[in-house]
Amino acid sequence: MHSDPISDYLTRIRNAQMARHKVVEIPASNLKKELTKILFDQGYILNYKFVDEGHQGSIKIALRYDAKSRRPAITEIKRHSKPGLRRYAGADGLPRVLNGLGVSIISTNKGLMTDKEARRLNVGGEILCTVY
């Protein structure tokens, strides 16, 4: 039992990239599925597949690497809001990651979205993580 499933999700991706794995398998939840879709849409992962086996199911994520240098597409993936200290921001206070080159993933009342989408829709929320 993990006390913070999002940190576990991010750590599994981070560890798989450091070990140069092509695919990582993560226990599924609706929040993790939405996170995976955002990472795919932003081009940080190659592909994903939701497997509905067993009680919980899983997510298989194909990691993206640079063709020449074999460096991972995700340089850093960092958790911001934690169970012990939640971090919230309004639409005007959302952080910019590397001056717009990276993304913050925000949990809003309209669902999970990137910081750019949240600014466009003028909604704030909990800052889950940043990726670049």
LINRA-V635775 format. One record per pair of residues at least 12 apart in sequence whose C-alpha atoms are under 10 Angstrom apart, sorted by the first residue. I is the first residue (numbers start at 1). J is the second residue. D is the distance in whole Angstrom. If there is no record, write none. Layout:
i->I j->J d->D
i->I j->J d->D
//
This chain:
i->3 j->83 d->8
i->4 j->82 d->8
i->4 j->83 d->7
i->4 j->84 d->10
i->5 j->27 d->9
i->5 j->28 d->10
i->5 j->29 d->9
i->5 j->31 d->9
i->5 j->32 d->8
i->6 j->29 d->10
i->6 j->31 d->8
i->6 j->32 d->7
i->6 j->35 d->9
i->6 j->79 d->8
i->6 j->81 d->10
i->6 j->82 d->9
i->6 j->83 d->10
i->6 j->128 d->8
i->6 j->129 d->9
i->7 j->78 d->9
i->7 j->79 d->6
i->7 j->80 d->10
i->7 j->81 d->10
i->7 j->82 d->8
i->7 j->83 d->10
i->7 j->128 d->9
i->7 j->129 d->9
i->8 j->26 d->9
i->8 j->27 d->10
i->9 j->25 d->10
i->9 j->26 d->7
i->9 j->27 d->8
i->9 j->28 d->9
i->9 j->32 d->7
i->9 j->35 d->9
i->9 j->36 d->10
i->10 j->26 d->10
i->10 j->32 d->10
i->10 j->35 d->10
i->10 j->76 d->10
i->10 j->77 d->7
i->10 j->78 d->7
i->10 j->79 d->8
i->10 j->129 d->9
i->10 j->131 d->10
i->11 j->77 d->9
i->11 j->78 d->9
i->11 j->79 d->9
i->12 j->24 d->7
i->12 j->25 d->8
i->12 j->26 d->7
i->13 j->25 d->9
i->13 j->26 d->9
i->13 j->45 d->10
i->13 j->61 d->9
i->13 j->62 d->10
i->13 j->63 d->8
i->13 j->74 d->9
i->13 j->77 d->9
i->14 j->72 d->10
i->14 j->74 d->8
i->14 j->75 d->9
i->14 j->76 d->8
i->14 j->77 d->7
i->14 j->78 d->9
i->16 j->63 d->8
i->17 j->63 d->7
i->17 j->64 d->9
i->17 j->65 d->9
i->17 j->71 d->9
i->17 j->72 d->6
i->17 j->73 d->9
i->17 j->74 d->8
i->17 j->75 d->10
i->18 j->71 d->10
i->18 j->72 d->8
i->20 j->63 d->9
i->20 j->64 d->10
i->20 j->65 d->9
i->20 j->70 d->9
i->20 j->71 d->9
i->20 j->72 d->8
i->21 j->62 d->9
i->21 j->63 d->8
i->21 j->64 d->10
i->21 j->65 d->10
i->22 j->46 d->10
i->22 j->61 d->8
i->22 j->62 d->6
i->22 j->63 d->5
i->22 j->64 d->8
i->22 j->65 d->9
i->23 j->46 d->10
i->23 j->47 d->9
i->23 j->48 d->9
i->23 j->60 d->7
i->23 j->61 d->5
i->23 j->62 d->4
i->23 j->63 d->6
i->23 j->64 d->9
i->24 j->48 d->10
i->24 j->59 d->8
i->24 j->60 d->6
i->24 j->61 d->5
i->24 j->62 d->7
i->24 j->63 d->8
i->25 j->48 d->10
i->25 j->49 d->10
i->25 j->50 d->10
i->25 j->51 d->10
i->25 j->58 d->7
i->25 j->59 d->6
i->25 j->60 d->5
i->25 j->61 d->6
i->25 j->62 d->9
i->26 j->50 d->10
i->26 j->57 d->9
i->26 j->58 d->5
i->26 j->59 d->5
i->26 j->60 d->7
i->26 j->61 d->8
i->27 j->50 d->10
i->27 j->51 d->9
i->27 j->56 d->7
i->27 j->57 d->6
i->27 j->58 d->4
i->27 j->59 d->6
i->27 j->60 d->9
i->28 j->50 d->8
i->28 j->51 d->8
i->28 j->52 d->9
i->28 j->55 d->10
i->28 j->56 d->6
i->28 j->57 d->5
i->28 j->58 d->4
i->28 j->59 d->6
i->28 j->60 d->9
i->29 j->56 d->7
i->29 j->57 d->8
i->29 j->58 d->8
i->29 j->59 d->9
i->31 j->107 d->9
i->31 j->111 d->9
i->31 j->112 d->8
i->32 j->58 d->10
i->32 j->59 d->8
i->33 j->48 d->9
i->33 j->49 d->10
i->33 j->50 d->8
i->33 j->58 d->9
i->33 j->59 d->7
i->34 j->111 d->9
i->34 j->112 d->7
i->34 j->113 d->9
i->35 j->105 d->8
i->35 j->106 d->10
i->35 j->107 d->10
i->35 j->112 d->7
i->35 j->113 d->9
i->35 j->114 d->10
i->35 j->128 d->10
i->35 j->129 d->10
i->36 j->48 d->7
i->36 j->49 d->9
i->36 j->50 d->10
i->36 j->59 d->8
i->36 j->60 d->10
i->36 j->61 d->8
i->37 j->112 d->10
i->37 j->113 d->10
i->38 j->103 d->10
i->38 j->105 d->8
i->38 j->112 d->8
i->38 j->113 d->7
i->38 j->114 d->8
i->39 j->74 d->10
i->39 j->103 d->9
i->39 j->105 d->9
i->39 j->114 d->10
i->39 j->131 d->9
i->40 j->61 d->9
i->40 j->62 d->10
i->40 j->63 d->10
i->40 j->64 d->10
i->42 j->102 d->9
i->42 j->103 d->8
i->42 j->114 d->9
i->42 j->131 d->10
i->42 j->132 d->10
i->43 j->64 d->8
i->43 j->73 d->8
i->43 j->74 d->9
i->44 j->63 d->8
i->44 j->64 d->6
i->44 j->65 d->9
i->44 j->72 d->9
i->44 j->73 d->6
i->44 j->74 d->6
i->44 j->75 d->10
i->44 j->131 d->8
i->44 j->132 d->8
i->45 j->61 d->7
i->45 j->62 d->6
i->45 j->63 d->5
i->45 j->64 d->5
i->45 j->65 d->9
i->45 j->72 d->9
i->45 j->73 d->7
i->45 j->74 d->8
i->46 j->61 d->8
i->46 j->62 d->5
i->46 j->63 d->5
i->46 j->64 d->5
i->46 j->65 d->8
i->46 j->73 d->9
i->47 j->60 d->8
i->47 j->61 d->6
i->47 j->62 d->5
i->47 j->63 d->7
i->47 j->64 d->8
i->48 j->60 d->6
i->48 j->61 d->4
i->48 j->62 d->6
i->48 j->63 d->9
i->49 j->61 d->7
i->49 j->62 d->9
i->73 j->131 d->10
i->73 j->132 d->8
i->74 j->102 d->10
i->74 j->131 d->7
i->74 j->132 d->6
i->75 j->102 d->10
i->75 j->131 d->8
i->75 j->132 d->6
i->76 j->102 d->9
i->76 j->130 d->8
i->76 j->131 d->6
i->76 j->132 d->6
i->77 j->102 d->10
i->77 j->103 d->10
i->77 j->104 d->10
i->77 j->129 d->7
i->77 j->130 d->6
i->77 j->131 d->5
i->77 j->132 d->7
i->78 j->104 d->9
i->78 j->128 d->9
i->78 j->129 d->5
i->78 j->130 d->5
i->78 j->131 d->7
i->78 j->132 d->9
i->79 j->104 d->10
i->79 j->105 d->10
i->79 j->127 d->9
i->79 j->128 d->6
i->79 j->129 d->4
i->79 j->130 d->7
i->79 j->131 d->9
i->80 j->104 d->9
i->80 j->105 d->10
i->80 j->126 d->9
i->80 j->127 d->6
i->80 j->128 d->6
i->80 j->129 d->5
i->80 j->130 d->7
i->81 j->106 d->10
i->81 j->126 d->7
i->81 j->127 d->6
i->81 j->128 d->5
i->81 j->129 d->7
i->82 j->126 d->10
i->82 j->127 d->9
i->82 j->128 d->8
i->82 j->129 d->10
i->86 j->126 d->7
i->86 j->127 d->8
i->86 j->128 d->9
i->87 j->125 d->8
i->87 j->126 d->6
i->87 j->127 d->6
i->87 j->128 d->8
i->88 j->106 d->9
i->88 j->107 d->9
i->88 j->108 d->10
i->88 j->124 d->7
i->88 j->125 d->5
i->88 j->126 d->4
i->88 j->127 d->6
i->88 j->128 d->9
i->89 j->106 d->9
i->89 j->123 d->9
i->89 j->124 d->6
i->89 j->125 d->6
i->89 j->126 d->7
i->89 j->127 d->7
i->90 j->118 d->9
i->90 j->119 d->9
i->90 j->122 d->8
i->90 j->123 d->7
i->90 j->124 d->4
i->90 j->125 d->6
i->90 j->126 d->9
i->91 j->115 d->9
i->91 j->116 d->10
i->91 j->117 d->10
i->91 j->118 d->7
i->91 j->119 d->5
i->91 j->120 d->9
i->91 j->121 d->8
i->91 j->122 d->5
i->91 j->123 d->5
i->91 j->124 d->4
i->91 j->125 d->8
i->92 j->118 d->10
i->92 j->119 d->7
i->92 j->122 d->8
i->92 j->123 d->9
i->92 j->124 d->8
i->93 j->119 d->9
i->93 j->124 d->8
i->93 j->125 d->10
i->94 j->106 d->9
i->94 j->115 d->7
i->94 j->116 d->9
i->94 j->118 d->8
i->94 j->119 d->8
i->94 j->123 d->10
i->94 j->124 d->7
i->94 j->125 d->9
i->94 j->126 d->9
i->94 j->127 d->8
i->95 j->115 d->7
i->95 j->116 d->10
i->95 j->127 d->9
i->95 j->130 d->9
i->96 j->115 d->8
i->96 j->116 d->9
i->96 j->130 d->9
i->97 j->115 d->9
i->97 j->130 d->7
i->97 j->131 d->8
i->97 j->132 d->7
i->98 j->131 d->10
i->98 j->132 d->8
i->100 j->115 d->9
i->100 j->116 d->8
i->100 j->132 d->10
i->101 j->131 d->9
i->101 j->132 d->7
i->102 j->114 d->10
i->102 j->115 d->10
i->102 j->130 d->7
i->102 j->131 d->6
i->102 j->132 d->4
i->103 j->115 d->6
i->103 j->116 d->8
i->103 j->129 d->8
i->103 j->130 d->6
i->103 j->131 d->5
i->103 j->132 d->7
i->104 j->116 d->8
i->104 j->118 d->10
i->104 j->127 d->7
i->104 j->128 d->7
i->104 j->129 d->6
i->104 j->130 d->4
i->104 j->131 d->6
i->104 j->132 d->9
i->105 j->117 d->10
i->105 j->118 d->9
i->105 j->125 d->10
i->105 j->126 d->9
i->105 j->127 d->6
i->105 j->128 d->6
i->105 j->129 d->5
i->105 j->130 d->6
i->105 j->131 d->8
i->106 j->118 d->8
i->106 j->123 d->10
i->106 j->124 d->8
i->106 j->125 d->6
i->106 j->126 d->6
i->106 j->127 d->5
i->106 j->128 d->6
i->106 j->129 d->7
i->106 j->130 d->9
i->107 j->123 d->10
i->107 j->124 d->8
i->107 j->125 d->5
i->107 j->126 d->5
i->107 j->127 d->7
i->107 j->128 d->7
i->107 j->129 d->10
i->108 j->123 d->7
i->108 j->124 d->6
i->108 j->125 d->5
i->108 j->126 d->7
i->108 j->127 d->9
i->109 j->123 d->8
i->109 j->124 d->8
i->109 j->125 d->7
i->109 j->126 d->10
i->110 j->123 d->8
i->110 j->124 d->10
i->110 j->125 d->9
i->111 j->125 d->10
i->112 j->125 d->9
i->112 j->126 d->10
i->112 j->127 d->10
i->112 j->128 d->9
i->113 j->125 d->10
i->114 j->127 d->10
i->114 j->129 d->10
i->114 j->130 d->9
i->115 j->127 d->9
i->115 j->130 d->9
//
